[in-house]
Amino acid sequence: MNNKTEALKSALATNHLVLVEFYNSSESRNAWLEKVIEAYNKETGRHINVVIVNMDENEELVNAYRVAMAPAFILLLRKKELWRKLGKLTVDELQEVLSQF
C-alpha cells in the first residue's frame, strides 16, 4: 500500500467529504483546486479533504476506482461515491456540486 492509498484510506475514515483528483503526467493538474476547497471550508465551516492521485504512479487506486482517463474527480463520503466527473472541472462546477452535499 503506497502513501496515496494510505492518505485516501485515512480521509475516508472520517465523517468528511473527500474529493479525489486523478491526473497523469501528460495532463496539467487543477492548481486552483486546493485553494477553492480551502475557501469553501472557511465559508461553510465544513471540512472537505482533497487527495491528489497521479495515475502513472498509483495503479492500485486507478483500478480500485475504475478511472480510465485524466483528469477525473470523485467525491466520496465513507467509501461511498457521491459524484464523479471525467474531464476538465471548473470552479463553478465544483462549487455547484459541493453545495448539493
Secondary structure in CASP SS format (residue, H / E / C, confidence):
PFRMAT SS
TARGET T0000
AUTHOR 0000-0000-0000
METHOD secondary structure of the structure
MODEL  1
M C 1.00
N C 1.00
N H 1.00
K H 1.00
T H 1.00
E H 1.00
A H 1.00
L H 1.00
K H 1.00
S H 1.00
A H 1.00
L H 1.00
A C 1.00
T C 1.00
N C 1.00
H C 1.00
L E 1.00
V E 1.00
L E 1.00
V E 1.00
E E 1.00
F E 1.00
Y E 1.00
N C 1.00
S C 1.00
S C 1.00
E C 1.00
S C 1.00
R C 1.00
N C 1.00
A C 1.00
W C 1.00
L H 1.00
E H 1.00
K H 1.00
V H 1.00
I H 1.00
E H 1.00
A H 1.00
Y H 1.00
N H 1.00
K H 1.00
E H 1.00
T H 1.00
G C 1.00
R C 1.00
H C 1.00
I E 1.00
N E 1.00
V E 1.00
V E 1.00
I E 1.00
V E 1.00
N E 1.00
M C 1.00
D C 1.00
E C 1.00
N C 1.00
E H 1.00
E H 1.00
L H 1.00
V H 1.00
N H 1.00
A H 1.00
Y C 1.00
R C 1.00
V C 1.00
A C 1.00
M C 1.00
A C 1.00
P C 1.00
A E 1.00
F E 1.00
I E 1.00
L E 1.00
L E 1.00
L E 1.00
R C 1.00
K C 1.00
K E 1.00
E E 1.00
L E 1.00
W E 1.00
R E 1.00
K E 1.00
L E 1.00
G C 1.00
K C 1.00
L C 1.00
T C 1.00
V H 1.00
D H 1.00
E H 1.00
L H 1.00
Q H 1.00
E H 1.00
V H 1.00
L H 1.00
S H 1.00
Q C 1.00
F C 1.00
END
